[in-house]
Amino acid sequence: MPTGNEAVEARVRTATEAGFRGQLLARGQSRSLIWRDGQLPPDAPNFSPQLSYDLQSYGYGLLDMGLRLLDGDGDAAVARSAFEQSAEALESLVVHGPDTPDRDFHRFVAAAAYHLGRFSARAYSTLRTSIDEANLSRAERCVALLMLRDLDRAQQEILDWRREGLADDGRLVELLASDTAVGQIKETPDDDDGEDDDVTVDVVDLALTDNLLGALATAFLALERGDAGLMQEAVAGVDLGRDEAGEMNMVPQWWCHRLTAHLLRDLWDSSFHERLPISPDTLEGSEEWAELRHLFIASAFRRSRAEIELWPSQLEAVDQAINGSGNMVVSLPTSAGKTRVAELCILRALAKGQRVFFVTPLRALSAQTEVSLQKTLAPLGKTVSSLYGSIGVSETDTDFFGDRDVIVATPEKLDFALRNDPSLLDDVGLVVLDEGHMIGLGEREIRYEVQIQRLLRRDDAKDRRIVCLSAVLPDGDQLDDFCNWLTNDADDGLVRKNWRPTRLRYGEILWRGTHARLNARVGDEKPWVENYITGFIPKGRKTLFPRDQRELCLATAWRLVEDGQTALIFCPLRKSVQPFAEAIVKLHRQGGLKSVFKGDESVLSTALAIGAEWLGADHALLKCLKLGVAIHHGALPTPYRKEVERLLREGVLPVTISSPTLAQGLNLSASAVIFHGLERNRKDLTSSEFRNIVGRAGRAYVDVEGLVLCPLFDKQTSGKAKWDALLANQAGHEMESGLLRLTITLLRRMSAKIGDPKLGKLAEYALNNAAAWDFVRLPTEKAAEAEDAGTEWKRHLASLDTAILSLLSDGEVADADLAKTLDDVLSSSLFHRRVMRRKLAHHKVFQSVLLGRAKVIWANSTPLQRKGYFLSGVGFATGKALDANAERLNELLVAANGAILNKEDDAAVKAITRFAEIVFGISPFTPDNLPGNWRAILDAWLRGNALQSLAADDQETILRFVEQGLVYHLPWAMEAVRVRRIANEEKLELTEGLSDMTLADLDMGRAVAAVETGSLDVRAALLMRTGFSSRSAAIKIISDMKPDFDSTQGLRAWLRGPEVRKATRDESFPTPETHGLWLEYLQGFVRTSRARWSSETEICGVSWSGDEPDVDTPLRVIEDVDGSTIVTDAEFRTLGTIDRPLNSDRCGLVIASAVGEGEIAVEYLGPDVLWAEE
């Protein structure tokens, strides 16, 4: 029979099994989910009257067993499982429960149990809304503030305790000698029953509190300094107090001390100090690493919510990120901390003097990533920039490539840059692929796969690390092949964890004709609320609200906000998002929906100003913003979208309506995710997309759990079946090689075309018959089907051509060497690995498709033409179309740039419009749904005019044309024409004012800048390209100030000049609404030093009030109540004074130590100064 740890571990495993004690925990959580202030809704399920007692006993029992395991060096993983379920049991008692006298203490213990289970974000969320009014002792409050990472406030509590002197030795002696003090000195509620008035117990209580607060102060100092010895001293002090509390039978004190000791031990074990090596294996002796590590830990510690430790999901990945050097695939659930892993990979690269490329699948995600990385890296003195525009390399981009430590870009932007200048990667030591699972049959995915293969095959690939981040990787051989491809078959290349900071709950909202019922799922328990939503007729209409699926989703979101949560409605179709905005505005006007915005509307001013600039002041999206609702999709104007995302990060907007952009990694989250639908274009959502969306439910450090809801207004049987299927399906993202899937798709069409499925015949046909690549309507196809199939065939063929040219055309390949070269460039590729999983007989036919198509391209093009296609990033058919129109396109491109240079706006607009007339007829430069008045839109856009009047009838289509057609497709076409002509080394024909020169001799980037930014003024375009978000304000600045610059260097010099400094002091510059944007722009682009932290150490004289502390004694330097500067020991006991005032606005970290002879060494890490100006 097992004894000791084995017995406890067995009991824990039994108690944490699903179904233990008749689903006790699930029943408690089910009740908590529908409880409100301890009351169940009418018609709720029946719960046992003993449930609360049973949960409390279960929770404390598990907690005790977990602590016993830690005390006895038992299995820590088993102990953490005990802590997690203990926390969940106690949490289910207090969240939404009745307001009992011991509720706050149970909440405190639940949070501590979560923290011990290494769910520090859940601990934070458990405490965050109640700490100010909580009925806790001083010691418990300080421990709670530690779990809330509010260390400034916790230390102020301890300092106040010291100043009050309640536990000074003299005070305690006095109390022991005085019987009259009984009842006047209670600091904790231990003896509220009045049965024990023993002064000795009260004095011991004060002494224990004093001991615990002193130990906490010591622990805080240990975390500030990274001093393991100090932390051990703090824990020893807590252990001593625990033993004393146990002997005196002081239960709350005993629990508080016991929990605190283990909290401190575990926090230190997971801390940056402990987990980030001072001298990593691959960076031994690196002074740069030591400095970056020092500043990283200090700046993270001094954030408003101190960041101290790594999450369990990050521990293994971070160890490999820092101590390893090989490529990595990091697979963690959404919101489980992938970005922190990437940041530490970046830190390692920067310590080696290398630069970093961070690749994101969306421009919107690039902007978010830039903000996130700046927060971490700016204090370290490192620069981060995302590249403006969608494709091409501007003079601004070139400046950033040479100047910034970290570049954030989309795959297309980076691919184009590297095609035209591979040397840009020479000093890049790390490439991070965010949402790196972007493998598939689409054009973007195939380009991405080929781009990675080219990175892996570079001659200097061994000097560069690739780190892939993903939340939805599959299981099985697809994962094996993907990871082995990226990591060069490394045994330890994959780090995969299923841990997430919040738990998930699922439910359905079913409309019952007059009301909606909530059916929730908690394990096998299924609690419900019958009247979760009650229908009503708004005063402004005659029909019931809600009356359809959209309105049911809105009613659900508003119900959640009433309960203090935030809601995100996910629309599988982007075109469904705008109707939500219009419905919200209308329902608000009718009285169906109230505003959920609770703050000061001034926080919306910047977003409203930029929105009005693009959309018009009366637009439904801006009306929604004022109501507290964010409407978000990928086609929003980029400057406005960035402002909306900022508001969401700041927690200003309780409701978000989002498009499928969310599934591509955009970092939006909420307490609850509501699915507007479960299919897109009559196809069910894939499991991987569903999982990615679900992962947005539950915000770390806000929510303990995320709620995922599926409202069903009608078609409930089929809808619920789809919902159940999605919940049951745990499959990851389809990771079959996109190039292989493309090959198979083309072969199937060829097989149907020739009517012969034999592999040998099919391989011969693809390899040696030029007609294989012609589209032919099948006898069984209807006309409409054939038209769709023909369009798809052209698209697939273009993807194949681009892939072949990308793989082969960065060097000349002779016709006779095609087969060998293709085999070589595809060696160890994802395509090759996946082909090898197939039957041997299939290998030849797959290879025949690539080789046969390559032969056709080579037979119909010259090496210079293929070089042009490769540099342009286009396929064979597109390249041929550009060749056919090259003379006219180049004339127009030269004319447009020359006109802009000469400030001839009419001529520039005319040339660009004629250029667009040609390229918009060439795939892939053709915009979707080209508006009939696109020429007028282009004209207004280039001249810097507002678009509202043109967009009155179909604003969404026009804005989408601007974002896709003008900001993406047209600049790509211009860049393709430019690099194609340079590759062909063709001379320009003599034109008036021009000598005989090549296109490479001319500055051809002005037209691209004008089209991307919406201004023919080079100076305004530069302002926008370098990060200023407001188009109208940029144009106004140039119009008002008339500066003289035409390069990024000139712009930076002008921005640092006296004229700009004077103007910036005016809070209405350039406009009152955009002044904040202007300040942010200056900080980011001009690179002022306000955000950069540094380390400064000096020796200061101290007037000691008693014996001088020993050399190397850790000390504190703080401001006293009267403004003087005092020196204290670790526990905030005053030791001396410094005759020099501190800077009261400082935000950095002070590390002080005694050095003897009446002096101390003071190191200050921060972006400001330690001492006040004298």
N, C-alpha and C positions, 0 to 999 in steps of 0.2 A: 504494500500500500504506500503510495507516495507521501512524503513528508516534506516539511519546510517549503522552499520555493516551488518545488514540483507540485505540491498539494495546492498552493495558492494559484499557481498558473492554471492548473486543471479547473479550479473553481471559476476563475475568470473566463476561461474559454467556454465553459458551460453557460455562464451567466450572460455572455455576449453573443451566444448563438441566436440566430433568428428564431422567433417563436417562444423564447424563454418565458416561463410563467404566463402562458396564455397570451403572448404578444403584449406583455406589460408595457414595454417602451413604446411600441407602435400605438397602443391605446392612449398612452399619455400624450404623445405627439399629435395624434388625431384630435384629441380634445383641445389641445393648445391651438391647433390650426383654426378652430371655429369658435374658440372661447373669446369673449370680450369682457374684460374686467371681472373675470370669474363667473360670467353668466353664459350659458349655452343658448343658442337661438331656439325658438319654438320648433318642435318637430325634429329636433336633433337626435342622433343616436343616444341610446341609454349607456351611461358610464357608471361603474361601480362607485358607491359612496366612499369606498376604501382606496380608490385609485390614487389620490394624493398621498396618503400615508404610505402606500406600497411603493410609489415612485421615490419618495424621500428616503425610505429605507434602502431601496435598491441603489439609489444614487450614492448615498454615503457609504454603503457597504462596498460597492465597487471602488470608490475613491480610496477607502482604507486599504483594500487589497492591493491596489496599484501602488500606493505609497509603501506598503510593506515589501513589495517586490523591489522597489528602488532601494529601500533601506538595506535589504538583504542581498543586493547585487543579483537580483533575478533578471528574467528576460525583459529588457526595456520595451520591446515591441509589444509584448503581452500587456505590460503595465500601461502603455499608451492607449491600447484598445480599451482597457478598463476606464481610463480617464475620459476618453471620448464619450463612451456610453453613459458614464456617470454624469458628465456635463449635460448630455442631452436629456437625461431623466430630470435633473434639477432645473434645467432651463424650461422644460415643459410645465413645471410647477409655477414658475414666476412670470413668464412671458404671457401676457393677456390674462394672468390669473388674478385672484382676489388680493386686495391690499391688506395683508396680514402683518403683524409686528415683525416677524422673522423673514419676510419676503426679501428684503435687501441683502440680508446675510446669505440666504440661499443663492441669490443672484451672484453675489461675490464669490461664493464657493464654486458655483457653476462655471464662472469665468476662469477661475484658477484651474479647475479641472480641464477646461478646454486648452488653456495655456500649457499645462503639463502634457496634454496629448499632442502638443505642437500644432495647435490650431489657434495661434495668437490672434489672427484676424477675427475669428469667431469670439474669442475672449473680449476683444475690443468692442465688437458689435453688441455683445451681451450687456456691456456696462455703459455704453456711450450716452444713452438717452436718460440715464437715471442718476448719474454720479453726483450731480449738484444737490439733489434733494434726498439722497440715500441716507438711511438710518444706519450709519457705520461709525465705528470708533476711529480715532485719529490714525491708528496703525493700519486698520483695514482700508481706510481711505487712501493712504499713501501707497499701499500695495496695489489697490485698484488703479491709481494714477500711473503706476509703473506699467500695468497691463494696458492702460490707455495710451502709453508712450508719451504722456504729458509730464516729462521729467522736470521741467521748470516749475510747474505747479506743485509737484510732489516735493521738490527740494525747498520750495517756499513754505510749504506746510511744516517741514522739519525745522527750518530756520525759525519760523514763528514759534514753534514749540520750545526751541532753545531760548528765545527771547522772553517767553512767558515764564520760564523757570519753574514749571510745575513739578518737575522731577529732579531739581537740583538736590544735592546731598543735604544741604541745610534745611531745605523745605521738607524733605521726607522725614528728617529727624524731628522737626517741629511738629509734623502731623502725628508721628507716633507718640509724641508727648502730650498731645491735646485730644481730649475726648470730645471737644466741641466741634471738631472738624468733620465729624461723621456726616455723610450726606452732602457735604459741600465740595468734595474733591473728586467725585466720580468722573472719570474720563471715558469709561466704557460702560455699556449697558449690561455688564455681566450679572449684576446683582439687583436687577430691577424688581425682583419679587419681594425685596425688603426683608428677607428672612435672615440675612447675614450682614450685620452692621459692624463687623470686626474691622477696626481701622487698619489692622495689619494687612488684611486682604486687600484693602483699597490702596495701601502704600505699595504692596507688591505689584498690584495692577499697574500703578503709575510707573514703577521701576521697569516692569516688563515692556510697557509701551515705549519708555525711553530707550531701552536696550534695542528694541526692534527698529525704532526710527534711526538710531545711530548706525545699526547694521545696514539698513537700507541706504543711508547717506554714503556709507563706505562702499557699498555695491555700486551706487551711481558713479562715484569717483573712479572705481575700477573700470567701469564701462567707458568713461571719458578717456582714461589713460591707456586702456588695454593692459591692465595690471592684474595678472592671474593671482598673485599673492594677496592683493587687496581683496579680491573676490573671495578667496578662501577664508580670509580673516572675517569678512562679513558673514559668510555662511556659518562659520564656527560660532559667531556671536548669536546668530538666530537659533542654532541648535541648543546652545546653552539656555536661552530663554524658553525654548520649548520644554526642556526637561524641568525647569523651574515651574512652568505653568502646569505641567502634568502632576507634579508633586502637590501643588496647591489646588488641584482639581478645578482649574479655571478653563473651562471647555472652549469658549470662543478664542481666548488668548492662545490656547494650545493648538487649535486648528489653524489660526492665523500664522503662528510661528512655523508650524509643521509645513503648511503649504508654501510659505515664503522661502524657506530653506531650499525646497526642491525647485521652486520657480527660478531662484537665482542660479542654482547649479545648472539647470537645463538651459536657461537663457544664455549663460556663458558658453555652454557646449555648442550652441548653435550660432554664436555671435560671429560677426565679421572678424573680430580680433582673433578668435580661435580658429576660424575656418579659412581665412585668407592668409596663406603663409607669408611670413616676412621675407623669406628667400625661397621662392618656388624652385622646383627641380630644373625647370627650363629657363629660369632667369636668375640663376645663382649669382649673388653679388651685385645685382642691378640696383644702383642708387635711384634710378628713375622709377622703378617699380616701388621701392620703399617710400618715395615721396608721394607718388600717386595713391598708393594704398593708404598712407597717413591722411591725406586730404580727403579721399573718398569716405573713409570711416568717419572722420570728423564732421564733414558737411552733411552726411546722411544722419548722423546723430543729432545735429542741430536743426533738423527740419521740424516744422510745427508738430508733426507726429513723428517722433524719433524713429529712425530705421536702424535697427540694431543687429538683427539676425537674419539668417537664411531660413526659408521654409523647407519642410521635408522634401518637397518635390525638386528643390534646387541643390541639395547637398552633394549628391553624386555628380551631377552635371557641372557644378562649380569646381569641384575637385579636379575633374578632368579638364575643364576649361582653362584652369590656371597651371596645373602641373603637367598637363599633356601638351602636345603640339600638333597632333594629327587632326584631320577633318572629323566633324561630329554631326550627328543627327540627333536633335533634342526633341523628343515627343512628349509634350505635357498638355493636359487639358486646357481649354480656354480659361484665362484668368489665373493660371497656376504659376505664373512667374517666369515665363520664357524670356521676357525682356531683361530681367536682372541677370540671367545667365549670359545673354548677349553682351550686356554692359561689362561684365567681368572678362569676357573674351576680348572685348575692345580694349579694356584696361591693359591686358597683357600685351596686345599688339602695340599700343601706344608706348608702353614701357620699353619696347624694343626699337622705338623710333620709326615704326611703320604707320602708314595711314590705313584707313578702313573704308570699305564700301558696304553700305547697308541697303539691300535690295528689297523693295516692297512691291506687291502686285498692283497697288492703286496709288494714284497721285494723292488721294485723300489720306491714305494710310502713311504716305511719305511725310505729309505735313504733320500728322499726329506723332510719328516717330521722331521727327526733328525736335518737336517740343519736348518729348519725353527724354531724349538723349541730352538735350541742352541742359535740362534740369540736373542731370547727374554730372555731365562733363564740363559745363561752364565753370563751376567752382574749381575744377582742376586745371583751369587755364587752357582747355582744349576747345576747338571750334567745330561746330556742326552746321552743315547747310544742306538743304534739299535743292535739287536742280530745278530751275524754272522751266516750264514747258514740257511737252510730251516726248520730243524727239529732237535730234540734231544737237550740235555743240556750238553754243554761242561764245562770244568773247567773255561774257560773264561766267559761263560754265568753265571755260578754260582758266579763268582767274580763280574760281573756287577749287578746281582740280589741283592747282598748284599751291593753294593757300590754306585750305581747310584740312583738319585732321580727320574728320568723318564726313563722308559724302552720302546722302540719302537720295536714292533715285529708283525709278521704275525699271524693270528689265529692259524695256524698249529704249529708254534714254541711255542706259549704260551700254547696251549692245551697240547702238549706233556710234557712241563715242569710241568704244574699243575697236570696232571695225575700222574706223578711220585713223585711230592713233593707239595701237596696242601698247605703246610705251606708258600710257596713263596708268597702267596697272603695275608698272615696274616696282614702285616703292610701296605698293599696297600689300600688307601682310595678312589681311583678314577680309574675307567676303562673307557677310551674313545674308542668308536667304530667308527672309521672313515669309511665313506661309509657304514654305518651300515645297509643299505637296502639289504645286500647280503643274501637274503632269496630266495630259489628256489629248483629245483629238482636235481641239480647237486650234486655230492659227497661233494664238498667243502661247498656248501650252507647248506646241511643237517648237516654236522659236525658243522658248525657255529651256526645253530639254536640250536642244542643240547648243544653245549658249553655254549651258553648264558643261556639256561635253567638250566644247572648245576651251573652257577655263581649265578643265582637268588635263587637257592635252598640251597646254602651253609648256614650253621648255623650262620655265621657271616655276611650274606648278608646285614643286616640292618645297619652295620657299614661301608658299602662301597657304593659309588655312581657310577652309570653307566650313561654315557652321550653318546648318539647316534647322530652322525652327518650324514646328507644325503641331497642330492639335488633333488632327484627324487621320493619322497614318493607319493603314490596315494591318491585319495580321497575315501570317503565312509567307509564301515565297515572294509575293510582290514586295513586301516590306524588306525581306532579306536582300533581294536584288537591288532595290532602291538604295538601301543603306550601304551595301557593298560597293555599289557604283560610286557613291559620293565619298566614301571613306577609303577607297582603294583596298577593300577587303580586310580592313582592320577588325580585329576581334572585339575591341572595345569601342567601336565607333558609334553605337546606338546607346543613348540614355533615354529610357522610357519609364514614366511613372504615371499612375492613374489618380494621384492625389489632387484634390482641389480645395481651396480655402473655405468654400461654402458648400453646403449640401443642397440637393435639388429635390423639389416636390412637384408632382404633376397633378393636373386636374382638368375636368371638363366643365364648361358652363353651358347648360342645356336650357333652351327657351321652352317654356311651358304654356305659351299663349298669353298669359298676363304677368308672368314672373319668370325669372331664370333660377335654376337650381345649380349649386356648386357641388360637384362630386369630386372629392379629393382622393389621393392615393398615398397612403403611408404604410409601406410594407404591404402586408396582406389586409390591413385595415382600410376601410373606405368610408371615412366620415363625409357628411354632407350638410349643406345649409339649403333648405328648401327655398326660402325667399331671399336668396343672395342679392338679387336685383328685382325690384318691383317696377313694373311698367307704369307709365303715367302719360297723360296727354299734356304736352307743353301748352302754355297759354297762347302761343303764336301759331298753333296748327291744330288740325282736327283729328290726326291719327296718333296712335299709341307710340310712345318711345320706350324701347327700341322697336323698329319695324323691319329691320333686315340685318344681315350679317355684319355689315360695317358698323351700324349703330349699336349692335350688341357688343362688338369689340370696344367701342368707345364707352359704353355704359360700364363695362368691366373695368376699363382703365380708370374711370372716374371713381368707381367703388373702391379700387385699390388705393387711390390717392387719399380718399376719405379715411382709410385705415393707416395713413402715414407712410405708405410705400410709394415707389416710383414705378412707372409702367412703360414698357416698350412694345409697341404693336409692330409685328413683322409682316410685311406684305411680300409674298413671293413674286408678285409682278410689280415692276417699277411704276407702270401706268396706273396702278391702284393708289399710289401715295397721294397724288394731287387731289383726287376726289375726297380723300379724308380731310384735307385742309378745308376744302369748300364746305363739307358737311359740318365740321366743327364750328366754323364761323356762322353758318346758318342756324345750327342748333343753339348756339349761344344767344343769337339774336331772338330766337323763339322762346328761350327760357329753358331749353332742355339740358344745357350744360353750363355750369358755372365756371368762372375763371379759376384756374388752379395755381396761378402765379401769386406768390405771397411776398415777394421782395420789393425793393425800391426799383422802379422802372428805369432809373438812370443806369443800372447795370446792363440794360438792353440797348443803350443808346448807340453804341458802335455798330452792333449787328443791325439795328434798325436803319442806321444811316447808310451802311453799305448795301443793305437789302433794298432800300428805296432807290439807290443809285442804279441798281441792276433791274429791279422788279417793278418799281413804282411804289410810292408810299401807301397806296391803297390795296396792295396785293394780299391775297388770302394768307400766304405764308407769314407775312409780317403781322397780320391780325392774330394768327395762331401764336406767334411768338409772345405777343402781349398778353395772351391768355395762359401762358406757361407751357406751350406745346411746341416742340421742335419737329419740323418736317424735314427729313433728311433722305437724300438720294444722290446718286453719283452724277446726275446731270445738273445739279445746282451750280450756279456760278462759284468758282473756286474761292474767291475772297469771302463771299457770304457764308459758304459752307464752313470755312475755317472758323469764322466767328461763332457760328452755331455750335461747332464742336467744342470751342472754348467754354461756352456757357454750359454745355453738358458736363464737361470735366469739372466745372466749378459747382455742379449740383443745383443750378438755378432753375432748370426746367424739369418739372416732375413727369411729363409725358413726352414720349418720342414716337414718331411714326417713321419707320425705316424701310428701305427697299432691300433687294438682294445684295447690295453693297455690303451689308452687315455680314454676310456669309463669307466674304473674301478677306476677313481679318480686321475690319474696321473696329476700333476699340470703343464701342458703345455698350453700356450695360445698364441694368435697372433691377429693382427688387423682383419684378415679375416680367416675363416675356409672354405676350399674347399673340397667338397665330391667327392672322386674318384668313389664311387658307393653308391647305396642305399639298397643293399642286401648282404647277406652272405650265401653262400651255397644254393642259390635259395630261401632263405627266406628273406623277407623284414626286415630291421632294426626295432627293437621295438621302440615305442614312447619314452620310458625312456632312452634308449641308445642314440637316436637321440638328446633328450634334453640335455643329459650330454655332448655330443660332441659340440652341438651348444653353450653351455655355455662357451666354450673356446674362443669364438670370442669376441674381445674387451678386452684389458688389462687395468685394473684400473691404473690410473695415467699415462697412455700413450694415450689411445684412448677415445674419447667421445662415439663412437659407434663401434660395431662389425659388420662385414659384413659376411654373411653366403651364400655361392655360390654353385650352382649345375651345373657344366659344363655338357653338353649333346652333344656328338659328333654325335651320331646316335641314333636310337630308341627314338626319342624325344617325341613322343606322349605318349608312355607308361612310359617313364622316368619322364615326367612332371606330369603325373597322380600320380605316386608314391610320387613325391616331394610334390604335393599339399596335398596328404593324410597325409603325415608326418607333414606338417605345420599346418594342421587342427586338428591333434590328440594331445590333451593335457593330455592324460592319463599318470599316473605315473608308476613306476616300479611295476610289478606283485609281490604282497606281500602275496600271499597264502602260508600257511605253507608248506615248502618243504617236511616235514614228511608226511603231509596229501596228498600232490600231489603224493608222492612215493607210499603211500598206495593205492590210487585210481588207479594208473598205474598198480600195481601188481594185483589188483582185476579185472581189465578189462581183463587182460591176463588169469587169472583163469576162469573168466566167459566164455570167448571164448573157453577155453580148455575143460570145462565140458559141454558146450552147455546149461547152465541153468542160466538165469539172475536173478532168484529169490534170494532176499537178504538173507532169512533165510537159504536156501541151500548153498549159497556162504559163509556165516559166519561159518556154520558147517564144510564146506570143508576146509577152511583156518585154523580153530581152531584145528581140530582133525584128519587131514589126512596128513601124512608126504609126500605123493606123490604130495601134492599141490605145493611143492617147487621145483619139477622137471620140467625142461623145456621140452615141447613136441611141435613138429612142427604141426601147424594147417593144416587141409586139404586144405585150400584155399591159403596157402603160397607157393610161389616159393622157390627154394633152396636158392637163394641169400637173399631173404627176411627173410627166416627162420634163416640163419646164422647171419644176422644183429640183428634180434630179440633175438636170443640166447645170443649174446654178451651183448645186452642191459639188458636182464634178469639177467645175472650174475652180471653186474655192479650195477643194482638196488638192487639186493639181498645183495651184499656186503655193500652197503650204509645202508640198513635196519639193517643188523647185527651189523655194527659199531655203529649205533644209539642206538640199544637196549643194547649193551654191555656198551656203554658210559653212558646210563641212569641208568643201574642196577649194573654194576660190580665194583663200587668203594666200595662195601660192599657185604658180602655173603648173598645170597637170596635163601631160600629153595624153592624147586619145588612147594610146596603147597602154597607158599606166592607170587608166580609170579603175579597173577592177581591183588591182593591188592597192591603190591609194584608198579606195572606199573601204576595203577590208581593214586597212591600217587605221584610218580615222575612227572607225566604228569599233575597234578592238576594245573590249571591256566596257563598252557603252551600255546604257540601259537597254537600248534596242538589241544589242548582241546578247546580253544576259537573258532577256526575255525570249529571244528566238531559241536560245539553247535549251529552254524549258520545253520546247515543242518537239514533235517527232522529227527525226533526222531527215525524213523525206520532205519536210516542209521548209527546211533551211534554204535550199536553193531557190525556191519560188519566191520567198520573201526578198532574198538578195537580188533576184532578177528584176524586181520592180525598181529598186534604187539604181542599179546599174543600167537597165534599159532606159530609164528616163534621163540619166546622166548622159548617155550616148546621144540621145536626141538633142539635148541642150548643147552639147559640145559640137555636134554636127551643124548646128544652125547659129553659131555665135563665134566670135573671135575672143582670144584671151583678154584683150582690152575691154571688150563689151562685158564679159563675165566679171571682170574686176569691177566695172562700174555697177553692175547689178548687185554684187556682193557688198560694196561700200554703201550702196543706197538702201540695202536691206529689203530688196524687192525680189519677186520671182521672175521667171523667164518671160512670161507673157507681158507682165508690167514693164519689164526692161525693154522688150521689143517695142512696146507702145511709146515709151519715152524716147527710144532711138528714132522712131518715125517722126516724132514731133520735136526733136531736140533743137533744131535750128530756131524755130519760132519761140519755143519755151525759153531758150537762153537769151534771145533778144529781149523778151519781155522781162526776164529776171534782171538783166543788166539795166534795162530802162527803168524798172521800178526802183532799184537801189540808187541809180543815179539821180532820179527825180527826188527821192527822199533826201539824199545828200545835198541837193540844190534847193531844198524846201519848195519844190513844185508839187503841191499836194494833188492838184487835178490830174497831172500826168502820172503821178504815182498810183492813184486810185484806178485810173484807166488801165495801166499796165498790169496791176495785180488782178483786176477783174478779168481781163482777157486771159491772163495766165490761168486763173481759176476755171474759166469756161472750158479750157482744154483738159486740165488735170482732173476736174470733177467727173469727166467722162471715162477716166481710166481707173480700173480697180487696182489697188484697194483705197484709192484716194477719194472715192465717191462717198459723200456723206449719206447717212440714212435719212429718208424723208426730206429731201432737199426742198426748202420752202420756195414757192413761186416767186417771191420778192427777194430772193437771196442777194441779188446784186445791190438792192437798196440797203439791205442789212449790212452787207460788206462795206458799202460806201459810208454809212453812218458809223460803223465800228472803227474804220480806219481813221476817220476824222475826229474821233474822240467824243462823238455825240451820244446822248442817251438813247437807249433802244426801246423805251416804253411805248412810244407812239407807233412804232412799227410792229410791236408785239401785242397790240391791243386784242387782236382776234384770236391768236393762237400763240400765246407767250411761251408755253412750254416747248413747243416745236422750235421756235426761234432761238430760245436760250440753248436748247440742245444743239442746234446748228452752230451757234457760236462756240460752245464748248468742244464739240466734236469736229465740225467742219473747219472752223477758223483757227481754233487753238491747237488742234491735233492734225487733221488730214492735210490742210493746205501748207502748213510749215513743213510737214514731212515731204510733201511733193516738191517744195522749193529746195529742201536740203538734198533730196534724191537727184534732182536736176543738177544742182551745183556739183555734187561729188561725182556724178556720172560723167559730166563734161571734163572734170579734172582728171579722172581716171583714164579717159580716152585721149588726154593730152592734145586736145584740139585747140587750134588758134581761133580767137574771135575775129570775125570779119571787121575790116576797118569801118569805124563809125565816127561821125564828127566828134572831135574832142578826145578820141581814144586812139592810142597807138596800137601797133600789132602786139597783142598780149594774150595770155591765157586767162581763163576764168580764175585761176588760182591767184593771179596778181591783183584781183579786185577785192574790195571789202563787200562781200555779198550777203552779210548778215542783217542788214538794216530792214529789208523787206520782211524777213522772217520775224524780227522783233516787232515790227509794226502789226503784223497779223496776229501774233501771239498775245500782244498786250492791248491792242485797240488804240494805238496812237502812232501817228506818223512822225511825231517829235522824238528824235533819238534820245533826248534827255529824259523825257517822261517814261519812255520804254525802259530805259536803264533803271530808273527808280523802281519800277514794277518788277523788273527781272531780278533785281537784287533784294526783293522781299517786301516792298511797300504795297499794302493790300488794296488801297483805294485808287481806282483808276481816275475818277473825277478829281480827287485831291492831288494826285500826282500831276495831272495836267494843269491844275490851278497853280501849284507851286511854280511850275516852269513858266507859266504865263505871267505870274506876278513878279517873280524874282529874276527871270531871264538870265540864268547862270550860263557859264561858258565851260562846258565839258563835253566830251564825246567818248569817254572810256570809263571803265570801272575805277581805274586809278584816279582819273580826274574827278569823278563823282565823289570818291572817298575824300579827296583833298578838299573839295568844295564843302562837303558835309562837316568837315572839321574846322571850317573857317569862321570868322567872326560874324558874318552876315547870318549864317544859319544858326549859330549859337544864340544870337540876339532874337531871331524870329522864334526859336523854340521856347524861349521863356514866356512867350505869349500863349496862354492856354487856349486861345481860339485859332492857333496856327496848326495846320493849314485851314482847318475848320474846327469849330468846337467839338463836333462829333468824332473827328478823326485825329484829334490831338494825341490820344492815348496810343493809337496805332503808329503815329509818327515817332513817339518816344520808344516804343518797342522796336521799331525798325532801326532807329539809330543805335540802340543798344546791341542789336544783333549784327548789323552790318559794319558799323564803324569800329566795333570791337573795343568799346570802352572797358575799363577794368573793374566796373562796379560788381560784376558777378564773380570775378576771379578771386579765389582764396589764395592766401599765401601763409607761410610760417615765419614768424619773427620771434626771436628769443632775446631777452635782455636780463641783466642782473639788477635787482632792486633792493635798496636798503629797507629794513624793517625795524620798527621800534617794538621789541618783544615785551609783552606784559608780564612774562614769567621766564622760566627757563627756555633757552633757545632749543628748538627741536634738533634731533640728530640730522646729520647730512643725509640727503636723499629721501627724507621723510616727505610723503605726498601731502600737499597742502591745497588750500583753496584761496583764491583772491576774489572777494565779493564786495558789494556796496552795502554799507550799513544804512539804517533807517534815516540817519541824519546826512547822508550823502558822502560820508567819509569812506575810505577804503580800508577794509580789515582783512587780515590773514587768519584763516581758521584751519583746524585740523580736519580730518576726513569726515568727522561727525558734526561739523559746524560749531565747534567750540572755539571761541575767539582766542587767538594766541598773540596777536600783535596788530600794528597798523602801518600803513604806507602813506606817506605825506604826498599823495598825488591822486587826483580824482579820476575815476573810471569814466569812460564814454558810456553814458546811460543808454545809447541807442545801438550798442554793439550787438551783433548777432552770431559771433563766432564762439570758439571754444578756448578756455584758458587751462593750461597745464602748468602747475607750479610745484617746485621742489626746493627744499632747504639745501643751501650750499655752504653754510657755515659763515662765521665772522659777521653775523648780523645781516646776512643777505639771503635772497632767494632767487632762483632762476625762474623766469616767467616766459613760457612759450604761448604765443597767441596765434591761433589758426582762424582766419576769417577773411571776409572781403573788405573789412573796414579796419579801424584802428582801435586799440584797447583803451588808450588813455584819452581823456577829454583834452581839448585844446586849452592851454593855459593863457 
